[in-house]
Amino acid sequence: MNKMKAIKTKLKERSNKIINIDDISSVDFEEEVGNIGLGSAGIVAGLVGAWSLICLAAGLIAAHGPIGFITSWIGAVIGN
């Protein structure tokens, strides 16, 4: 029973303490927004890179290999 009373006393002492706002670490809003923006840009760059690799692979498959791909590309560039 004494142990419960000691715990209640400690909890009461903790709840009566005044919290100083300066002691609490504040969140830097600009830094957080910058991190979100940088993360979003990284995700978009990754998606664009994956899309380009998928398109390249599809072109290689459609042209029946790298030689056909290059000749088809050159033909498209010169208007053949």
C-alpha positions in Angstrom: 0.0 0.0 0.0 2.9 2.3 0.7 4.2 1.8 -2.8 0.9 3.0 -4.3 0.9 6.1 -2.1 4.5 6.9 -3.2 3.6 6.5 -6.9 0.5 8.8 -6.5 2.7 11.4 -4.7 5.3 11.3 -7.5 2.6 11.7 -10.1 1.1 14.6 -8.3 4.4 16.3 -8.0 5.1 15.8 -11.7 1.7 17.2 -12.6 2.2 20.3 -10.5 5.4 21.3 -12.3 5.3 24.3 -14.6 6.6 23.6 -18.1 8.9 26.3 -19.5 8.1 26.9 -23.2 11.8 27.7 -23.8 12.8 24.2 -22.7 10.6 22.5 -25.3 12.4 22.2 -28.7 10.4 24.0 -31.3 9.8 22.7 -34.8 11.4 24.8 -37.6 8.5 25.1 -40.1 10.6 26.3 -43.0 13.0 23.4 -42.6 10.1 20.9 -42.5 8.5 22.3 -45.6 11.9 22.2 -47.4 12.3 18.6 -46.4 8.9 17.7 -47.8 9.6 19.6 -51.0 13.0 17.9 -51.4 11.5 14.5 -50.8 8.7 15.1 -53.3 11.1 16.2 -55.9 13.2 13.1 -55.3 10.1 10.9 -55.7 9.1 12.6 -58.9 12.7 12.3 -60.3 12.7 8.6 -59.5 9.3 8.1 -61.2 10.5 9.9 -64.3 13.7 7.9 -64.4 11.8 4.6 -64.0 9.3 5.7 -66.8 12.2 6.5 -69.1 13.8 3.1 -68.5 10.5 1.3 -69.2 10.1 3.3 -72.4 13.6 2.5 -73.5 13.0 -1.2 -72.8 9.7 -1.2 -74.7 11.5 0.5 -77.7 14.2 -2.1 -77.7 11.6 -4.9 -77.6 9.5 -3.3 -80.4 12.6 -2.8 -82.7 13.8 -6.4 -82.1 17.0 -5.5 -80.4 19.5 -2.6 -80.1 20.5 -2.5 -83.8 17.0 -2.2 -85.0 16.3 0.4 -82.3 19.2 2.5 -83.4 18.4 2.2 -87.1 14.7 3.1 -86.4 15.8 6.1 -84.3 18.1 7.4 -87.0 15.4 6.9 -89.6 12.9 8.9 -87.4 15.5 11.7 -86.9 16.3 12.1 -90.6 12.7 11.6 -91.7 13.1 8.3 -93.5 
